[in-house]
Amino acid sequence: MKTVLVTGGVRGIGKSIALAFQKKGYRVCVTYSRDEKSAAEMAALGVAVYRADVADETDVVSLFEKVGKVDVLVNNAGVSLIKQIQDVSYEEFNRLMAVNVGGAFLCAREAAKRMIDNRSGLIVNISSVWGEVGGSCESVYSASKAALIGFTKALAKELGWSKIRVNCVSPGVIDTPMNAHFSEDEMQALKEEIPMGRIGLGEDVAKAVLYLEENDYVTGIDLPVNGGFSIA
């Protein structure tokens, strides 16, 4: 049985991805940092749940020792920050980068150690439409997600010779707890900017990740899942 590890996999996009892999017969492992209720709900569904701070190297190394062999890693864990740049503290900047970029680096490093030995594997980094086009009042978040796209392309070149594929998925506006701060009017305004005429679902992103799992000749790409939101 193959194993997938989804960081931040107890709610939102991560939960949808984890459950999609479960339907495919994978052994599914997920991480969480604080949401005990959602973690318990995932555990009740037969998913292996681990508490870990992906920005903490000790936590990540311990996590991979517990999980063991990983065939697919989905770097989904992330935090957002909506502030004008003059109001962002250096502490906030460092924490966001540590989770969104540092977490992906640490998990990819530990996964690669095992995948190289097996000469197979897939790493999928979850970026964002703001990593592609930038978002006003989300400059730090946008920078972190843009870094994931560059990291993906470089790592795909580096690990391809070991038969490991590395890809990126960039969701647009998705109906998740991370977007719960938007008012109904704001969500309606966003919907009107989307050519497909609707807000995305976690399942839409999960389908994109499964496509990358199924096509073993695709590597180094950034796959937008945004209903046309980023079309210039």
C-alpha positions in Angstrom: 0.0 0.0 0.0 1.3 3.4 -0.9 1.5 6.2 1.7 0.7 9.9 1.2 1.5 12.5 3.8 -0.5 15.7 3.7 0.6 18.6 5.9 -2.2 20.7 7.3 -4.5 17.9 6.3 -7.3 18.0 8.9 -9.4 20.7 7.3 -9.9 22.8 4.2 -7.9 22.0 1.1 -5.7 19.6 3.0 -8.6 17.5 4.2 -10.1 17.3 0.7 -6.7 16.1 -0.7 -6.3 13.5 2.1 -9.8 12.0 1.7 -9.3 11.9 -2.1 -6.2 9.8 -1.6 -8.0 7.6 0.9 -10.6 6.8 -1.8 -7.7 5.7 -4.0 -6.6 3.1 -1.4 -3.6 5.0 0.0 -2.5 4.9 3.6 -3.1 8.5 4.5 -1.1 10.5 7.1 -1.9 14.1 7.9 -0.4 16.7 10.2 -2.1 19.5 12.2 -0.8 22.1 14.7 -3.7 23.2 16.9 -7.1 22.1 15.7 -7.7 19.1 18.0 -11.4 18.8 17.0 -10.7 18.5 13.3 -7.8 16.2 14.1 -10.1 13.9 16.0 -12.6 13.9 13.2 -10.0 12.8 10.7 -8.7 10.1 13.0 -12.3 8.8 13.2 -12.2 8.4 9.5 -9.2 6.1 9.6 -6.6 8.6 8.8 -3.3 8.6 10.7 -3.0 12.0 12.4 0.2 13.6 13.7 0.6 16.8 15.6 3.6 18.7 14.2 4.8 22.2 13.6 6.2 22.1 10.1 8.4 25.1 10.9 10.2 23.2 13.6 13.0 21.0 12.3 12.9 18.6 15.3 9.1 18.1 14.8 9.6 17.4 11.1 12.4 14.9 11.5 10.4 13.1 14.2 7.3 13.1 12.0 9.1 11.3 9.2 10.6 8.8 11.5 7.1 7.9 12.7 5.5 7.9 9.2 8.3 5.9 7.6 8.2 5.4 3.8 6.3 8.2 2.0 5.4 7.8 -1.7 3.6 11.2 -2.0 4.2 14.3 0.0 1.7 17.2 -0.2 3.1 20.4 1.3 -0.2 22.0 2.1 0.3 23.5 5.6 0.3 27.3 5.5 -0.7 30.5 7.2 -2.0 33.7 5.8 -1.5 37.4 6.7 -3.6 40.2 5.4 -1.9 43.5 6.3 -0.4 46.5 4.5 3.3 46.1 4.5 4.0 49.1 6.8 2.0 47.3 9.5 3.8 43.9 9.2 6.3 43.2 11.9 9.5 41.3 11.2 8.4 38.6 13.6 5.2 38.1 11.6 7.2 38.0 8.4 9.6 35.4 9.8 6.8 33.2 11.2 4.9 33.2 7.9 8.0 32.4 5.9 9.0 29.7 8.4 5.7 27.9 8.0 4.9 28.4 4.3 8.4 28.1 2.9 10.5 26.6 5.6 7.9 23.9 6.3 7.9 22.9 2.7 11.7 22.8 2.6 12.0 20.7 5.7 9.3 18.2 4.7 10.6 18.0 1.1 14.1 17.4 2.4 13.1 14.5 4.7 10.8 13.0 2.0 13.6 13.3 -0.6 16.0 11.3 1.6 13.6 8.4 1.5 12.4 8.8 -2.1 16.0 8.9 -3.5 16.7 5.5 -1.9 13.5 4.2 -3.5 14.1 6.0 -6.8 10.4 7.0 -6.9 8.1 9.6 -5.4 6.0 12.7 -5.8 6.1 16.0 -4.0 3.3 18.5 -4.5 3.6 22.0 -3.1 0.3 23.9 -2.6 1.0 27.5 -3.6 -1.7 30.2 -4.4 -2.9 32.4 -7.2 -1.3 35.2 -5.2 2.0 33.5 -5.7 1.5 33.8 -9.4 0.1 37.4 -9.7 0.5 38.9 -6.2 -2.2 40.1 -3.9 -2.7 43.6 -2.5 -2.3 43.7 1.3 -0.9 40.2 1.2 2.6 41.0 0.0 4.4 38.7 2.5 1.9 35.8 1.8 2.3 36.3 -1.9 6.1 36.3 -1.6 6.0 33.0 0.3 3.7 31.4 -2.3 5.9 32.7 -5.2 8.9 31.1 -3.4 7.1 27.7 -3.5 6.7 27.9 -7.3 10.4 28.6 -7.7 11.3 25.9 -5.2 9.1 23.5 -7.2 10.8 24.1 -10.5 14.4 23.9 -9.1 13.6 20.8 -7.1 12.0 19.1 -10.1 15.3 19.6 -12.0 17.4 18.4 -9.0 15.3 15.3 -8.2 14.2 14.2 -11.6 17.3 12.1 -12.1 16.2 10.1 -9.1 12.8 9.5 -10.7 11.1 11.9 -8.2 8.6 14.3 -9.6 7.9 17.7 -8.0 4.9 19.8 -9.0 2.9 22.8 -7.7 -0.8 23.5 -7.5 -1.9 27.1 -7.1 -5.5 27.4 -5.9 -7.6 30.6 -6.4 -10.4 31.6 -4.2 -11.5 28.4 -2.4 -14.3 27.9 0.1 -12.1 27.1 3.2 -11.8 28.3 6.8 -8.8 30.4 5.6 -11.2 32.6 3.6 -13.8 32.8 6.4 -12.8 36.3 7.1 -14.4 37.5 3.9 -17.9 38.9 4.2 -20.7 37.6 2.1 -20.5 40.7 -0.1 -16.8 40.4 -0.5 -17.2 36.7 -1.6 -19.8 37.8 -4.1 -17.5 40.4 -5.5 -14.7 37.8 -5.8 -17.1 35.4 -7.5 -18.0 38.1 -10.1 -14.3 38.2 -11.0 -14.1 34.5 -11.7 -14.9 33.5 -15.3 -16.3 30.1 -14.2 -18.8 32.0 -12.0 -18.3 30.2 -8.7 -16.0 29.9 -5.7 -13.7 26.9 -5.8 -14.0 23.8 -3.6 -11.4 21.8 -1.8 -12.4 18.9 -4.1 -11.3 21.0 -7.1 -7.8 21.2 -5.8 -7.8 17.6 -4.8 -8.6 16.6 -8.4 -5.6 18.5 -9.6 -3.3 16.8 -7.1 -4.6 13.4 -8.2 -4.0 14.3 -11.8 -0.3 15.0 -10.9 -0.2 11.7 -9.0 -1.6 9.8 -12.0 0.5 11.3 -14.8 4.1 10.2 -14.2 5.5 12.3 -17.1 4.6 15.6 -15.5 7.1 17.4 -13.4 8.1 21.0 -12.6 4.8 22.6 -13.4 2.6 25.1 -11.6 -1.0 24.0 -12.1 -3.5 26.9 -11.5 -6.9 25.8 -10.1 -8.8 29.1 -10.0 -11.7 29.0 -12.4 -9.9 31.5 -14.7 -9.4 34.1 -12.0 -5.8 34.7 -13.0 -6.4 35.1 -16.7 -4.9 38.4 -17.8 
